[in-house]
Structure formats: C-alpha cells, structure tokens
C-alpha cells in the first residue's frame, strides 16, 4: 500500500480523507505497517454507564476534501478576500451561488495580504450578498488553501468574561 499523505493537521492530529482513513483501518486489520500512528484499538472498549461506547480510538480526523478546501475569493487592491466553506456561513453562501441567492445580506470574508513576503491574516470583513455573487467567482486550489487555512482562527473571537452583574 502506498504512503498516505495527510491533508493537514488540527492540533497535532493528522487530517485525512474518509477513503484514506478506511485504507488505514484495513492496513491495521491486515497487520501491515502505516506511516501514521495506530488508529484503532480492537480490544476492550471503555463504555459509558448506559452501555454506549465512550470514546473513538481513531487518531486521525477524516474530512470530505472537496468540502474542506471549498472557497471563493476576490482581490481588492493588494488584498485577498476569502470566503471558506469551513464555516457554516461560508458553506451555505457558496452553495447558494448556483442559485444566485445567498441566505444572508452579509457574509464574513477573511482578508489576507503579504507582509515581508509572508501571507498574513489582516482583517475580517463583511461582504454584501450582491458583491459575493458578483465578485467572488474564483476558487483557490488545494495547495493555496493549505497555506491559508492554518492562518484562520477557529471559533468565535474571544470576549472577556465577567461576573453576574445583577
């Protein structure tokens, strides 16, 4: 079996396609070595009090690569604005392009530029639905997205926590 190339990593966990994860599982069942850590433990499973399985023993994350890298972009001056399918908002907006209708009036786009030769995330901008339909007509390839995705922060912006005010 040929070596499995990972799509990327998420906090140190290799990201692979569903097909690659299936192939890795078959390698383990057959006892053939792999270039990734062992994915399964076929022994005793730790269970919850209700009898359901408590944990997955996969040490990789599987994704649909077509969806994972899907995006649309435009160039504004020397800045690149990208809407990625990694957010539910971006996924739905990209899906709506085929119909020419976006479900929201504004879509979040990540803005990048080169500083000292390095690509950096500089801003998050809201793009109108009409601008998205009209100008976000191109798609970056998988290699470009492998550079961009690690620069995009996961989750919502942090907000300071406080005590109950009343």
N, C-alpha and C positions, 0 to 999 in steps of 0.2 A: 504494500500500500504506500502511496506517495505521502510525503510530509504534508501536514495540514497547516496552511497559512492562516493566522488569525486576522480578523478584521481590525481589531484594536484591543484595547484593554479598558476595563472600568474598575478603578481602584485596585488594580493588580490582577483582576480576574480576566482571563482571555475571553474575547468575544468571537464567536464562530457562527456560521450559518447552521440552520437546522440539519441540513444534509451532512455537514461536517461533524456535528455532534452525534448524529446517528452512526456515521462511519467510525468515530472514535469509540463509541459503545461497542460496536461489532469487533473492533480490534481487541478490546479488553476481554470480551467473551471468548474470542479465539486464542487469547494469550499472546498476541503479537504486540511488540513494543510501539509506543507512540512518542511523539515529540512534545506532548503536553502531559501534565500531571494526571494521575489516575482520576477518572471521572465518577466511578461508581464503587459502591461497597455492596456486594451481593450477599453479605452476611445478615446478621440480626438487625432489624430496623428499630430505631427508637420510636415509640409511639406516644401519642397524647392520651390523656385519661379516657377519652371517648373511643380509643382504638384506631384513630386515623394516624397516618404516618406524620411524624413531627418535622422531618427535615428532608430536603432533597440532597442527594450525595453528588450532584453534579458540581464540578469545579470549573466549569465554563458557563458562559451565558450564550444562549442561542438567539439569533435575531433573523428576521427576514431582511436580507441585504438590500433588496430593491427598495423597501420602505426605509430602512436605516439610513441610506445615503440620499434619499429623495430630497430635492431642494429646488428653489428658484432664486434667481439673483438679478441684480441690475447694478450698473456702475453709475455713480453720481460724483462727478469731478474725479478725484483720485481715490474715492472710497468705494468699497464693495459692500452692498447691502444684500443680505442673505435671509431668506425665509426657509427654515428647515422643517422637515416632517417629523423631527424628533419631539416637537411639541404638539399637543393635540390641536392647538390653534393652527399651526402651520400645516399639519397633515390635512385638516379639513379644508383649509384655504386652497392648498394645492389640488385636492380632489375636486373642488368647485370650479377650477379653471376650465375644465372640459365643458361645463355648462355655461360658463361666462357669468357665474353668480358666486359671490362669496357670502358666507353666512354672517359676517361681521362688517361693520363700517371701517374698522381699522385693524390691521394685522401687525404683529410685532416682527420687526426685522433686526438682525444683528448687523452692525456696521463695522467693517474692518478696514485698516489701512496699513501701509508699510512704514515702519519707523526703523531707521538704521538697518534696512534690509530685512527686518523681521516683520511678519504679519502679526498684528495685534488687534484685539477687540477694543474698539474705541467708544462705542455707544450702542444703545438700544433705541430704535426709532419706531414710531408708529407710521404705517403706510396706509393710505386710504385704499378702500376696496377697488376703486377705479384705477388708481395707479398700479396696484398689484396686477390687475387683469391686463392693463395696457403695457407695462414696462417690465414686469418680471416674467419674461418669456424664455429665458435661457436657463440651463441646468448645468451645474458644475459636475465634473466626473468624480468617480470614486476616490481617486488619488488626491484631488483637491479637497474633498470632504474629510479625508483622513487627516489633513493638516488643520482644517477649520474646526471640526467637532471638539477636539480637546480644549480649544480656546473658549468655547461657550460654557458658561457656568450652569450647573444643573440646579434645579429647584428655583424657587422664587427668591427675589432679593431679600436679604435678611432685614428684619425690623427689630428695633430694640424692645426688649420685654420689660414690663413694669408690673407693679403690684396692683391689686384690685383698687381702683380709685374711689370707690364709694363704700 
